[in-house]
Amino acid sequence: MAGLVYLIVMALAVGSRGEAFRALSPGMLPPMGLLFGLIVGFLAAQVWSDAGRAQDAVNREASALRSVVLLVHSFPGEPETRMDALVRRQIHTEVKVEWPAMAHQRATLTVVPAPLADALQLAIGLSPRTDGQTAAQREIVTSLQSALDARRQRIIVSESSVNWVKWMGVILVALLTLIAVAFVHSGNRVTAGLAMGLFSAAVAASLMLIVAQERPFGGPFAVSPDVLVEVSPKP
């Protein structure tokens, strides 16, 4: 884009047009650069906020499932074995099915995860015999509900991205700033090339930083399910 703008402006910067280009006040460049910086800052804040919310949701879900695994020890025997199997199956489904779907923004809230639903029914159907088991049952139900809520939050966050209107806005402002730089320095082609090259490099670095983290669960810096795998009960 910078090369194309450079060629067009330098080809047109002759005669009266060239004088008009060079008469453009350099004072326009700082506010245009500031406007571009503000837009990039807003986009970066959105991207990093989404990444933070995604990691928080995964951490809350892992913590809730870990609490379930620990509390179900109060019900030794079949209830404990069944609950461990359901939690293990839920985590396996999330890692193998939900994470790839979230990476491509295809995850949905329509279907309630069967392992968590069965685990919640199992917890509600427990028959506590002591005050300790009663308290443990209540906490297990609360933790499972927290895990379901955290799962909903991470799926909602997985659908967030920078929409095309914002991309068009930042690219348009960058293009207009490049054109302004070319106008101001049209009297010296070397200076114009250097200034446009520096600004376009800064634009490319800024946009690549946003693109690399645009989707919380996709790309090289995606939120991983490692913390969930760590709390999965052993078979």
Secondary structure, 3 states (H helix, E strand, C coil): CHHHHHHHHHHHCCHHHHHHHHCCCHHHHHHHHHHHHHHHHHHHHHHHHHHHHHHHHHHHHHHHHHHHHHHHHHCCCHHHHHHHHHHHHHHHHHHHHHHHHHHCCCCCCCCCCHHHHHHHHHHHCCCCCCHHHHHHHHHHHHHHHHHHHHHHHHHHHHCCCCCHHHHHHHHHHHHHHHHHHHHHCCCCHHHHHHHHHHHHHHHHHHHHHHHHCCCCCCCCCCCCCHHHHHHCCCC
